[in-house]
Amino acid sequence: MRLPVLALSAATLAAALTGCVVAPVAPAYAAPPGVAYVAPTYVSPGVGFVWAYHPRYGWGWHHPQYGWHRGWR
């Protein structure tokens, strides 16, 4: 009698969790207080790039592995 109850509750739990997706948390980039936000002037260069603030060069597209897009001139 106990085995069907356990099987039913395990099946219910599995069905309830099939739609769950765990996504990594993206890093939060923010400018320090007193720095004005500047909107992007062109589209993101690819997947994984975020619009971020650099303390020396200002705003630009940054990727955690590839660094800053177009660098600074």
mmJSON file of the N, C-alpha and C atoms, coordinates in Angstrom:
{"data_MODEL":{"atom_site":{
"group_PDB":["ATOM","ATOM","ATOM","ATOM","ATOM","ATOM","ATOM","ATOM","ATOM","ATOM","ATOM","ATOM","ATOM","ATOM","ATOM","ATOM","ATOM","ATOM","ATOM","ATOM","ATOM","ATOM","ATOM","ATOM","ATOM","ATOM","ATOM","ATOM","ATOM","ATOM","ATOM","ATOM","ATOM","ATOM","ATOM","ATOM","ATOM","ATOM","ATOM","ATOM","ATOM","ATOM","ATOM","ATOM","ATOM","ATOM","ATOM","ATOM","ATOM","ATOM","ATOM","ATOM","ATOM","ATOM","ATOM","ATOM","ATOM","ATOM","ATOM","ATOM","ATOM","ATOM","ATOM","ATOM","ATOM","ATOM","ATOM","ATOM","ATOM","ATOM","ATOM","ATOM","ATOM","ATOM","ATOM","ATOM","ATOM","ATOM","ATOM","ATOM","ATOM","ATOM","ATOM","ATOM","ATOM","ATOM","ATOM","ATOM","ATOM","ATOM","ATOM","ATOM","ATOM","ATOM","ATOM","ATOM","ATOM","ATOM","ATOM","ATOM","ATOM","ATOM","ATOM","ATOM","ATOM","ATOM","ATOM","ATOM","ATOM","ATOM","ATOM","ATOM","ATOM","ATOM","ATOM","ATOM","ATOM","ATOM","ATOM","ATOM","ATOM","ATOM","ATOM","ATOM","ATOM","ATOM","ATOM","ATOM","ATOM","ATOM","ATOM","ATOM","ATOM","ATOM","ATOM","ATOM","ATOM","ATOM","ATOM","ATOM","ATOM","ATOM","ATOM","ATOM","ATOM","ATOM","ATOM","ATOM","ATOM","ATOM","ATOM","ATOM","ATOM","ATOM","ATOM","ATOM","ATOM","ATOM","ATOM","ATOM","ATOM","ATOM","ATOM","ATOM","ATOM","ATOM","ATOM","ATOM","ATOM","ATOM","ATOM","ATOM","ATOM","ATOM","ATOM","ATOM","ATOM","ATOM","ATOM","ATOM","ATOM","ATOM","ATOM","ATOM","ATOM","ATOM","ATOM","ATOM","ATOM","ATOM","ATOM","ATOM","ATOM","ATOM","ATOM","ATOM","ATOM","ATOM","ATOM","ATOM","ATOM","ATOM","ATOM","ATOM","ATOM","ATOM","ATOM","ATOM","ATOM","ATOM","ATOM","ATOM","ATOM","ATOM","ATOM","ATOM","ATOM","ATOM","ATOM"],
"id":[1,2,3,4,5,6,7,8,9,10,11,12,13,14,15,16,17,18,19,20,21,22,23,24,25,26,27,28,29,30,31,32,33,34,35,36,37,38,39,40,41,42,43,44,45,46,47,48,49,50,51,52,53,54,55,56,57,58,59,60,61,62,63,64,65,66,67,68,69,70,71,72,73,74,75,76,77,78,79,80,81,82,83,84,85,86,87,88,89,90,91,92,93,94,95,96,97,98,99,100,101,102,103,104,105,106,107,108,109,110,111,112,113,114,115,116,117,118,119,120,121,122,123,124,125,126,127,128,129,130,131,132,133,134,135,136,137,138,139,140,141,142,143,144,145,146,147,148,149,150,151,152,153,154,155,156,157,158,159,160,161,162,163,164,165,166,167,168,169,170,171,172,173,174,175,176,177,178,179,180,181,182,183,184,185,186,187,188,189,190,191,192,193,194,195,196,197,198,199,200,201,202,203,204,205,206,207,208,209,210,211,212,213,214,215,216,217,218,219],
"type_symbol":["N","C","C","N","C","C","N","C","C","N","C","C","N","C","C","N","C","C","N","C","C","N","C","C","N","C","C","N","C","C","N","C","C","N","C","C","N","C","C","N","C","C","N","C","C","N","C","C","N","C","C","N","C","C","N","C","C","N","C","C","N","C","C","N","C","C","N","C","C","N","C","C","N","C","C","N","C","C","N","C","C","N","C","C","N","C","C","N","C","C","N","C","C","N","C","C","N","C","C","N","C","C","N","C","C","N","C","C","N","C","C","N","C","C","N","C","C","N","C","C","N","C","C","N","C","C","N","C","C","N","C","C","N","C","C","N","C","C","N","C","C","N","C","C","N","C","C","N","C","C","N","C","C","N","C","C","N","C","C","N","C","C","N","C","C","N","C","C","N","C","C","N","C","C","N","C","C","N","C","C","N","C","C","N","C","C","N","C","C","N","C","C","N","C","C","N","C","C","N","C","C","N","C","C","N","C","C","N","C","C","N","C","C","N","C","C","N","C","C"],
"label_atom_id":["N","CA","C","N","CA","C","N","CA","C","N","CA","C","N","CA","C","N","CA","C","N","CA","C","N","CA","C","N","CA","C","N","CA","C","N","CA","C","N","CA","C","N","CA","C","N","CA","C","N","CA","C","N","CA","C","N","CA","C","N","CA","C","N","CA","C","N","CA","C","N","CA","C","N","CA","C","N","CA","C","N","CA","C","N","CA","C","N","CA","C","N","CA","C","N","CA","C","N","CA","C","N","CA","C","N","CA","C","N","CA","C","N","CA","C","N","CA","C","N","CA","C","N","CA","C","N","CA","C","N","CA","C","N","CA","C","N","CA","C","N","CA","C","N","CA","C","N","CA","C","N","CA","C","N","CA","C","N","CA","C","N","CA","C","N","CA","C","N","CA","C","N","CA","C","N","CA","C","N","CA","C","N","CA","C","N","CA","C","N","CA","C","N","CA","C","N","CA","C","N","CA","C","N","CA","C","N","CA","C","N","CA","C","N","CA","C","N","CA","C","N","CA","C","N","CA","C","N","CA","C","N","CA","C","N","CA","C","N","CA","C","N","CA","C","N","CA","C","N","CA","C","N","CA","C"],
"label_alt_id":[null,null,null,null,null,null,null,null,null,null,null,null,null,null,null,null,null,null,null,null,null,null,null,null,null,null,null,null,null,null,null,null,null,null,null,null,null,null,null,null,null,null,null,null,null,null,null,null,null,null,null,null,null,null,null,null,null,null,null,null,null,null,null,null,null,null,null,null,null,null,null,null,null,null,null,null,null,null,null,null,null,null,null,null,null,null,null,null,null,null,null,null,null,null,null,null,null,null,null,null,null,null,null,null,null,null,null,null,null,null,null,null,null,null,null,null,null,null,null,null,null,null,null,null,null,null,null,null,null,null,null,null,null,null,null,null,null,null,null,null,null,null,null,null,null,null,null,null,null,null,null,null,null,null,null,null,null,null,null,null,null,null,null,null,null,null,null,null,null,null,null,null,null,null,null,null,null,null,null,null,null,null,null,null,null,null,null,null,null,null,null,null,null,null,null,null,null,null,null,null,null,null,null,null,null,null,null,null,null,null,null,null,null,null,null,null,null,null,null],
"label_comp_id":["MET","MET","MET","ARG","ARG","ARG","LEU","LEU","LEU","PRO","PRO","PRO","VAL","VAL","VAL","LEU","LEU","LEU","ALA","ALA","ALA","LEU","LEU","LEU","SER","SER","SER","ALA","ALA","ALA","ALA","ALA","ALA","THR","THR","THR","LEU","LEU","LEU","ALA","ALA","ALA","ALA","ALA","ALA","ALA","ALA","ALA","LEU","LEU","LEU","THR","THR","THR","GLY","GLY","GLY","CYS","CYS","CYS","VAL","VAL","VAL","VAL","VAL","VAL","ALA","ALA","ALA","PRO","PRO","PRO","VAL","VAL","VAL","ALA","ALA","ALA","PRO","PRO","PRO","ALA","ALA","ALA","TYR","TYR","TYR","ALA","ALA","ALA","ALA","ALA","ALA","PRO","PRO","PRO","PRO","PRO","PRO","GLY","GLY","GLY","VAL","VAL","VAL","ALA","ALA","ALA","TYR","TYR","TYR","VAL","VAL","VAL","ALA","ALA","ALA","PRO","PRO","PRO","THR","THR","THR","TYR","TYR","TYR","VAL","VAL","VAL","SER","SER","SER","PRO","PRO","PRO","GLY","GLY","GLY","VAL","VAL","VAL","GLY","GLY","GLY","PHE","PHE","PHE","VAL","VAL","VAL","TRP","TRP","TRP","ALA","ALA","ALA","TYR","TYR","TYR","HIS","HIS","HIS","PRO","PRO","PRO","ARG","ARG","ARG","TYR","TYR","TYR","GLY","GLY","GLY","TRP","TRP","TRP","GLY","GLY","GLY","TRP","TRP","TRP","HIS","HIS","HIS","HIS","HIS","HIS","PRO","PRO","PRO","GLN","GLN","GLN","TYR","TYR","TYR","GLY","GLY","GLY","TRP","TRP","TRP","HIS","HIS","HIS","ARG","ARG","ARG","GLY","GLY","GLY","TRP","TRP","TRP","ARG","ARG","ARG"],
"label_asym_id":["A","A","A","A","A","A","A","A","A","A","A","A","A","A","A","A","A","A","A","A","A","A","A","A","A","A","A","A","A","A","A","A","A","A","A","A","A","A","A","A","A","A","A","A","A","A","A","A","A","A","A","A","A","A","A","A","A","A","A","A","A","A","A","A","A","A","A","A","A","A","A","A","A","A","A","A","A","A","A","A","A","A","A","A","A","A","A","A","A","A","A","A","A","A","A","A","A","A","A","A","A","A","A","A","A","A","A","A","A","A","A","A","A","A","A","A","A","A","A","A","A","A","A","A","A","A","A","A","A","A","A","A","A","A","A","A","A","A","A","A","A","A","A","A","A","A","A","A","A","A","A","A","A","A","A","A","A","A","A","A","A","A","A","A","A","A","A","A","A","A","A","A","A","A","A","A","A","A","A","A","A","A","A","A","A","A","A","A","A","A","A","A","A","A","A","A","A","A","A","A","A","A","A","A","A","A","A","A","A","A","A","A","A","A","A","A","A","A","A"],
"label_entity_id":["1","1","1","1","1","1","1","1","1","1","1","1","1","1","1","1","1","1","1","1","1","1","1","1","1","1","1","1","1","1","1","1","1","1","1","1","1","1","1","1","1","1","1","1","1","1","1","1","1","1","1","1","1","1","1","1","1","1","1","1","1","1","1","1","1","1","1","1","1","1","1","1","1","1","1","1","1","1","1","1","1","1","1","1","1","1","1","1","1","1","1","1","1","1","1","1","1","1","1","1","1","1","1","1","1","1","1","1","1","1","1","1","1","1","1","1","1","1","1","1","1","1","1","1","1","1","1","1","1","1","1","1","1","1","1","1","1","1","1","1","1","1","1","1","1","1","1","1","1","1","1","1","1","1","1","1","1","1","1","1","1","1","1","1","1","1","1","1","1","1","1","1","1","1","1","1","1","1","1","1","1","1","1","1","1","1","1","1","1","1","1","1","1","1","1","1","1","1","1","1","1","1","1","1","1","1","1","1","1","1","1","1","1","1","1","1","1","1","1"],
"label_seq_id":[1,1,1,2,2,2,3,3,3,4,4,4,5,5,5,6,6,6,7,7,7,8,8,8,9,9,9,10,10,10,11,11,11,12,12,12,13,13,13,14,14,14,15,15,15,16,16,16,17,17,17,18,18,18,19,19,19,20,20,20,21,21,21,22,22,22,23,23,23,24,24,24,25,25,25,26,26,26,27,27,27,28,28,28,29,29,29,30,30,30,31,31,31,32,32,32,33,33,33,34,34,34,35,35,35,36,36,36,37,37,37,38,38,38,39,39,39,40,40,40,41,41,41,42,42,42,43,43,43,44,44,44,45,45,45,46,46,46,47,47,47,48,48,48,49,49,49,50,50,50,51,51,51,52,52,52,53,53,53,54,54,54,55,55,55,56,56,56,57,57,57,58,58,58,59,59,59,60,60,60,61,61,61,62,62,62,63,63,63,64,64,64,65,65,65,66,66,66,67,67,67,68,68,68,69,69,69,70,70,70,71,71,71,72,72,72,73,73,73],
"pdbx_PDB_ins_code":[null,null,null,null,null,null,null,null,null,null,null,null,null,null,null,null,null,null,null,null,null,null,null,null,null,null,null,null,null,null,null,null,null,null,null,null,null,null,null,null,null,null,null,null,null,null,null,null,null,null,null,null,null,null,null,null,null,null,null,null,null,null,null,null,null,null,null,null,null,null,null,null,null,null,null,null,null,null,null,null,null,null,null,null,null,null,null,null,null,null,null,null,null,null,null,null,null,null,null,null,null,null,null,null,null,null,null,null,null,null,null,null,null,null,null,null,null,null,null,null,null,null,null,null,null,null,null,null,null,null,null,null,null,null,null,null,null,null,null,null,null,null,null,null,null,null,null,null,null,null,null,null,null,null,null,null,null,null,null,null,null,null,null,null,null,null,null,null,null,null,null,null,null,null,null,null,null,null,null,null,null,null,null,null,null,null,null,null,null,null,null,null,null,null,null,null,null,null,null,null,null,null,null,null,null,null,null,null,null,null,null,null,null,null,null,null,null,null,null],
"Cartn_x":[0.836,0.0,0.875,1.987,2.844,3.602,3.964,4.728,3.962,2.685,1.965,1.859,1.745,1.663,2.987,4.107,5.422,5.647,5.252,5.422,4.565,3.351,2.469,3.011,3.521,4.052,5.352,6.169,7.387,7.038,6.041,5.611,5.02,4.264,3.683,4.774,5.759,6.866,7.662,7.933,8.674,7.9,6.601,5.777,5.717,5.714,5.633,6.926,8.061,9.348,9.908,9.17,9.701,9.865,9.124,9.22,10.2,10.881,11.808,13.117,13.575,14.847,15.686,16.917,17.816,18.797,18.763,19.652,20.683,21.913,22.92,22.576,22.966,22.704,23.72,23.226,24.114,24.781,26.025,26.682,25.997,25.917,25.273,26.338,26.234,27.15,26.431,27.044,26.439,27.538,27.193,28.142,28.138,29.243,29.266,28.354,28.006,27.146,27.773,26.939,27.399,27.798,27.784,28.132,26.847,26.737,25.537,25.509,24.325,24.146,24.155,24.876,24.914,24.383,23.35,22.743,23.658,23.544,24.356,24.06,25.092,24.902,24.783,25.055,24.882,24.462,23.997,23.447,24.553,24.164,25.115,25.883,27.202,28.002,27.825,27.168,26.952,26.348,26.129,25.539,26.53,26.037,26.869,27.439,27.352,27.841,26.802,27.253,26.368,26.898,26.011,26.372,26.885,28.149,28.769,29.607,29.93,30.727,32.15,33.122,34.537,34.996,35.653,36.01,36.905,37.739,38.649,38.122,37.44,37.056,35.578,34.748,33.325,32.515,31.424,30.469,30.889,30.582,30.866,30.332,30.456,29.991,31.08,30.735,31.702,31.225,32.159,31.877,32.789,32.271,33.086,34.327,34.285,35.433,36.258,35.605,36.297,36.695,36.236,36.601,35.724,36.305,35.561,35.536,34.367,34.215,34.83,35.617,36.32,37.414,37.553,38.586,38.41,39.435,39.389,40.513,40.221,41.202,41.699],
"Cartn_y":[-1.194,0.0,1.251,1.223,2.405,2.704,1.69,1.858,2.67,2.421,3.24,4.716,4.968,6.352,7.067,6.411,7.006,7.218,6.251,6.372,7.513,7.63,8.707,10.076,10.21,11.505,11.836,10.836,11.08,11.504,10.878,11.237,12.645,12.99,14.334,15.386,15.111,16.036,16.209,15.121,15.188,15.981,15.797,16.531,18.013,18.326,19.728,20.483,19.79,20.457,20.381,19.822,19.685,21.021,22.028,23.32,24.279,23.86,24.735,24.883,26.099,26.372,27.205,26.807,27.559,28.287,29.602,30.413,31.089,31.221,31.916,33.398,33.955,35.367,36.192,37.138,38.007,39.012,39.35,40.341,41.698,42.388,43.701,44.777,45.51,46.607,47.911,48.746,50.021,51.064,52.257,53.357,53.834,54.381,54.929,56.148,56.527,57.699,58.937,59.719,60.952,60.798,59.589,59.365,59.252,60.026,60.02,58.784,58.21,57.069,57.563,56.865,57.176,55.957,56.14,55.025,54.524,53.24,52.7,53.413,53.573,54.226,53.212,51.93,50.876,49.59,48.638,47.391,46.551,45.733,44.836,44.026,43.927,43.224,41.709,41.139,39.699,39.244,37.957,37.353,37.449,37.85,37.913,39.29,40.234,41.586,42.37,43.155,44.019,45.454,46.395,47.809,48.128,48.504,48.663,49.938,50.339,51.545,51.159,51.808,51.626,52.911,52.831,54.04,55.022,54.529,55.429,55.871,54.955,55.236,55.513,55.259,55.545,54.308,54.525,53.475,52.714,51.408,50.584,49.177,48.376,46.989,46.111,45.329,44.47,43.021,42.103,40.667,40.071,39.177,38.635,37.872,37.269,36.525,37.318,38.108,38.779,40.218,40.752,42.119,43.158,44.3,45.443,45.413,45.667,45.686,46.949,46.797,47.871,48.521,48.139,48.751,50.259,50.95,52.413,52.957,54.026,54.635,55.942],
"Cartn_z":[0.0,0.0,0.0,0.682,0.809,-0.492,-1.268,-2.497,-3.55,-3.8,-4.782,-4.373,-3.094,-2.616,-2.872,-2.585,-2.846,-4.335,-5.146,-6.596,-7.142,-6.654,-7.099,-6.69,-5.455,-5.022,-5.763,-6.067,-6.848,-8.266,-8.864,-10.214,-10.233,-9.223,-9.138,-8.989,-8.152,-7.961,-9.257,-9.95,-11.214,-12.255,-12.328,-13.298,-12.956,-11.68,-11.267,-11.548,-11.511,-11.682,-13.105,-14.05,-15.405,-16.112,-15.74,-16.401,-15.743,-14.699,-13.994,-14.762,-14.873,-15.523,-14.562,-14.384,-13.53,-14.429,-14.405,-15.234,-14.346,-14.841,-14.044,-13.906,-12.811,-12.569,-13.342,-14.135,-14.902,-13.972,-14.254,-13.403,-13.518,-12.423,-12.418,-12.602,-13.689,-13.938,-13.641,-12.867,-12.537,-12.405,-12.76,-12.626,-11.179,-10.742,-9.382,-9.277,-8.076,-7.902,-8.541,-9.191,-9.82,-11.269,-11.813,-13.211,-14.015,-15.082,-15.907,-16.794,-16.953,-17.843,-19.279,-20.143,-21.569,-22.299,-23.107,-23.831,-24.941,-25.293,-26.387,-27.703,-28.533,-29.833,-30.956,-30.68,-31.673,-30.969,-31.751,-31.219,-30.581,-29.636,-28.967,-30.012,-29.868,-30.864,-30.858,-29.875,-29.844,-28.543,-28.47,-27.277,-26.122,-24.976,-23.786,-23.488,-24.429,-24.18,-23.393,-22.43,-21.654,-21.712,-21.637,-21.629,-20.231,-20.126,-18.81,-18.758,-17.561,-17.316,-16.927,-17.553,-17.195,-16.509,-15.357,-14.603,-15.367,-16.265,-16.981,-18.345,-19.053,-20.44,-20.655,-19.677,-19.825,-20.212,-20.919,-21.244,-22.493,-22.523,-23.688,-23.514,-24.574,-24.542,-23.944,-22.935,-22.251,-22.246,-22.481,-22.416,-21.341,-20.484,-19.403,-19.882,-21.084,-21.599,-22.605,-23.449,-24.554,-24.245,-23.155,-22.792,-23.466,-23.71,-24.24,-25.756,-26.334,-27.78,-28.371,-29.395,-30.102,-29.269,-28.025,-27.181,-27.087,-26.71,-26.648,-27.492,-28.175,-29.068,-28.508],
"occupancy":[1.0,1.0,1.0,1.0,1.0,1.0,1.0,1.0,1.0,1.0,1.0,1.0,1.0,1.0,1.0,1.0,1.0,1.0,1.0,1.0,1.0,1.0,1.0,1.0,1.0,1.0,1.0,1.0,1.0,1.0,1.0,1.0,1.0,1.0,1.0,1.0,1.0,1.0,1.0,1.0,1.0,1.0,1.0,1.0,1.0,1.0,1.0,1.0,1.0,1.0,1.0,1.0,1.0,1.0,1.0,1.0,1.0,1.0,1.0,1.0,1.0,1.0,1.0,1.0,1.0,1.0,1.0,1.0,1.0,1.0,1.0,1.0,1.0,1.0,1.0,1.0,1.0,1.0,1.0,1.0,1.0,1.0,1.0,1.0,1.0,1.0,1.0,1.0,1.0,1.0,1.0,1.0,1.0,1.0,1.0,1.0,1.0,1.0,1.0,1.0,1.0,1.0,1.0,1.0,1.0,1.0,1.0,1.0,1.0,1.0,1.0,1.0,1.0,1.0,1.0,1.0,1.0,1.0,1.0,1.0,1.0,1.0,1.0,1.0,1.0,1.0,1.0,1.0,1.0,1.0,1.0,1.0,1.0,1.0,1.0,1.0,1.0,1.0,1.0,1.0,1.0,1.0,1.0,1.0,1.0,1.0,1.0,1.0,1.0,1.0,1.0,1.0,1.0,1.0,1.0,1.0,1.0,1.0,1.0,1.0,1.0,1.0,1.0,1.0,1.0,1.0,1.0,1.0,1.0,1.0,1.0,1.0,1.0,1.0,1.0,1.0,1.0,1.0,1.0,1.0,1.0,1.0,1.0,1.0,1.0,1.0,1.0,1.0,1.0,1.0,1.0,1.0,1.0,1.0,1.0,1.0,1.0,1.0,1.0,1.0,1.0,1.0,1.0,1.0,1.0,1.0,1.0,1.0,1.0,1.0,1.0,1.0,1.0,1.0,1.0,1.0,1.0,1.0,1.0],
"B_iso_or_equiv":[0.0,0.0,0.0,0.0,0.0,0.0,0.0,0.0,0.0,0.0,0.0,0.0,0.0,0.0,0.0,0.0,0.0,0.0,0.0,0.0,0.0,0.0,0.0,0.0,0.0,0.0,0.0,0.0,0.0,0.0,0.0,0.0,0.0,0.0,0.0,0.0,0.0,0.0,0.0,0.0,0.0,0.0,0.0,0.0,0.0,0.0,0.0,0.0,0.0,0.0,0.0,0.0,0.0,0.0,0.0,0.0,0.0,0.0,0.0,0.0,0.0,0.0,0.0,0.0,0.0,0.0,0.0,0.0,0.0,0.0,0.0,0.0,0.0,0.0,0.0,0.0,0.0,0.0,0.0,0.0,0.0,0.0,0.0,0.0,0.0,0.0,0.0,0.0,0.0,0.0,0.0,0.0,0.0,0.0,0.0,0.0,0.0,0.0,0.0,0.0,0.0,0.0,0.0,0.0,0.0,0.0,0.0,0.0,0.0,0.0,0.0,0.0,0.0,0.0,0.0,0.0,0.0,0.0,0.0,0.0,0.0,0.0,0.0,0.0,0.0,0.0,0.0,0.0,0.0,0.0,0.0,0.0,0.0,0.0,0.0,0.0,0.0,0.0,0.0,0.0,0.0,0.0,0.0,0.0,0.0,0.0,0.0,0.0,0.0,0.0,0.0,0.0,0.0,0.0,0.0,0.0,0.0,0.0,0.0,0.0,0.0,0.0,0.0,0.0,0.0,0.0,0.0,0.0,0.0,0.0,0.0,0.0,0.0,0.0,0.0,0.0,0.0,0.0,0.0,0.0,0.0,0.0,0.0,0.0,0.0,0.0,0.0,0.0,0.0,0.0,0.0,0.0,0.0,0.0,0.0,0.0,0.0,0.0,0.0,0.0,0.0,0.0,0.0,0.0,0.0,0.0,0.0,0.0,0.0,0.0,0.0,0.0,0.0,0.0,0.0,0.0,0.0,0.0,0.0],
"pdbx_formal_charge":[null,null,null,null,null,null,null,null,null,null,null,null,null,null,null,null,null,null,null,null,null,null,null,null,null,null,null,null,null,null,null,null,null,null,null,null,null,null,null,null,null,null,null,null,null,null,null,null,null,null,null,null,null,null,null,null,null,null,null,null,null,null,null,null,null,null,null,null,null,null,null,null,null,null,null,null,null,null,null,null,null,null,null,null,null,null,null,null,null,null,null,null,null,null,null,null,null,null,null,null,null,null,null,null,null,null,null,null,null,null,null,null,null,null,null,null,null,null,null,null,null,null,null,null,null,null,null,null,null,null,null,null,null,null,null,null,null,null,null,null,null,null,null,null,null,null,null,null,null,null,null,null,null,null,null,null,null,null,null,null,null,null,null,null,null,null,null,null,null,null,null,null,null,null,null,null,null,null,null,null,null,null,null,null,null,null,null,null,null,null,null,null,null,null,null,null,null,null,null,null,null,null,null,null,null,null,null,null,null,null,null,null,null,null,null,null,null,null,null],
"auth_seq_id":[1,1,1,2,2,2,3,3,3,4,4,4,5,5,5,6,6,6,7,7,7,8,8,8,9,9,9,10,10,10,11,11,11,12,12,12,13,13,13,14,14,14,15,15,15,16,16,16,17,17,17,18,18,18,19,19,19,20,20,20,21,21,21,22,22,22,23,23,23,24,24,24,25,25,25,26,26,26,27,27,27,28,28,28,29,29,29,30,30,30,31,31,31,32,32,32,33,33,33,34,34,34,35,35,35,36,36,36,37,37,37,38,38,38,39,39,39,40,40,40,41,41,41,42,42,42,43,43,43,44,44,44,45,45,45,46,46,46,47,47,47,48,48,48,49,49,49,50,50,50,51,51,51,52,52,52,53,53,53,54,54,54,55,55,55,56,56,56,57,57,57,58,58,58,59,59,59,60,60,60,61,61,61,62,62,62,63,63,63,64,64,64,65,65,65,66,66,66,67,67,67,68,68,68,69,69,69,70,70,70,71,71,71,72,72,72,73,73,73],
"auth_comp_id":["MET","MET","MET","ARG","ARG","ARG","LEU","LEU","LEU","PRO","PRO","PRO","VAL","VAL","VAL","LEU","LEU","LEU","ALA","ALA","ALA","LEU","LEU","LEU","SER","SER","SER","ALA","ALA","ALA","ALA","ALA","ALA","THR","THR","THR","LEU","LEU","LEU","ALA","ALA","ALA","ALA","ALA","ALA","ALA","ALA","ALA","LEU","LEU","LEU","THR","THR","THR","GLY","GLY","GLY","CYS","CYS","CYS","VAL","VAL","VAL","VAL","VAL","VAL","ALA","ALA","ALA","PRO","PRO","PRO","VAL","VAL","VAL","ALA","ALA","ALA","PRO","PRO","PRO","ALA","ALA","ALA","TYR","TYR","TYR","ALA","ALA","ALA","ALA","ALA","ALA","PRO","PRO","PRO","PRO","PRO","PRO","GLY","GLY","GLY","VAL","VAL","VAL","ALA","ALA","ALA","TYR","TYR","TYR","VAL","VAL","VAL","ALA","ALA","ALA","PRO","PRO","PRO","THR","THR","THR","TYR","TYR","TYR","VAL","VAL","VAL","SER","SER","SER","PRO","PRO","PRO","GLY","GLY","GLY","VAL","VAL","VAL","GLY","GLY","GLY","PHE","PHE","PHE","VAL","VAL","VAL","TRP","TRP","TRP","ALA","ALA","ALA","TYR","TYR","TYR","HIS","HIS","HIS","PRO","PRO","PRO","ARG","ARG","ARG","TYR","TYR","TYR","GLY","GLY","GLY","TRP","TRP","TRP","GLY","GLY","GLY","TRP","TRP","TRP","HIS","HIS","HIS","HIS","HIS","HIS","PRO","PRO","PRO","GLN","GLN","GLN","TYR","TYR","TYR","GLY","GLY","GLY","TRP","TRP","TRP","HIS","HIS","HIS","ARG","ARG","ARG","GLY","GLY","GLY","TRP","TRP","TRP","ARG","ARG","ARG"],
"auth_asym_id":["A","A","A","A","A","A","A","A","A","A","A","A","A","A","A","A","A","A","A","A","A","A","A","A","A","A","A","A","A","A","A","A","A","A","A","A","A","A","A","A","A","A","A","A","A","A","A","A","A","A","A","A","A","A","A","A","A","A","A","A","A","A","A","A","A","A","A","A","A","A","A","A","A","A","A","A","A","A","A","A","A","A","A","A","A","A","A","A","A","A","A","A","A","A","A","A","A","A","A","A","A","A","A","A","A","A","A","A","A","A","A","A","A","A","A","A","A","A","A","A","A","A","A","A","A","A","A","A","A","A","A","A","A","A","A","A","A","A","A","A","A","A","A","A","A","A","A","A","A","A","A","A","A","A","A","A","A","A","A","A","A","A","A","A","A","A","A","A","A","A","A","A","A","A","A","A","A","A","A","A","A","A","A","A","A","A","A","A","A","A","A","A","A","A","A","A","A","A","A","A","A","A","A","A","A","A","A","A","A","A","A","A","A","A","A","A","A","A","A"],
"auth_atom_id":["N","CA","C","N","CA","C","N","CA","C","N","CA","C","N","CA","C","N","CA","C","N","CA","C","N","CA","C","N","CA","C","N","CA","C","N","CA","C","N","CA","C","N","CA","C","N","CA","C","N","CA","C","N","CA","C","N","CA","C","N","CA","C","N","CA","C","N","CA","C","N","CA","C","N","CA","C","N","CA","C","N","CA","C","N","CA","C","N","CA","C","N","CA","C","N","CA","C","N","CA","C","N","CA","C","N","CA","C","N","CA","C","N","CA","C","N","CA","C","N","CA","C","N","CA","C","N","CA","C","N","CA","C","N","CA","C","N","CA","C","N","CA","C","N","CA","C","N","CA","C","N","CA","C","N","CA","C","N","CA","C","N","CA","C","N","CA","C","N","CA","C","N","CA","C","N","CA","C","N","CA","C","N","CA","C","N","CA","C","N","CA","C","N","CA","C","N","CA","C","N","CA","C","N","CA","C","N","CA","C","N","CA","C","N","CA","C","N","CA","C","N","CA","C","N","CA","C","N","CA","C","N","CA","C","N","CA","C","N","CA","C","N","CA","C","N","CA","C","N","CA","C","N","CA","C"],
"pdbx_PDB_model_num":[1,1,1,1,1,1,1,1,1,1,1,1,1,1,1,1,1,1,1,1,1,1,1,1,1,1,1,1,1,1,1,1,1,1,1,1,1,1,1,1,1,1,1,1,1,1,1,1,1,1,1,1,1,1,1,1,1,1,1,1,1,1,1,1,1,1,1,1,1,1,1,1,1,1,1,1,1,1,1,1,1,1,1,1,1,1,1,1,1,1,1,1,1,1,1,1,1,1,1,1,1,1,1,1,1,1,1,1,1,1,1,1,1,1,1,1,1,1,1,1,1,1,1,1,1,1,1,1,1,1,1,1,1,1,1,1,1,1,1,1,1,1,1,1,1,1,1,1,1,1,1,1,1,1,1,1,1,1,1,1,1,1,1,1,1,1,1,1,1,1,1,1,1,1,1,1,1,1,1,1,1,1,1,1,1,1,1,1,1,1,1,1,1,1,1,1,1,1,1,1,1,1,1,1,1,1,1,1,1,1,1,1,1,1,1,1,1,1,1]
}}}
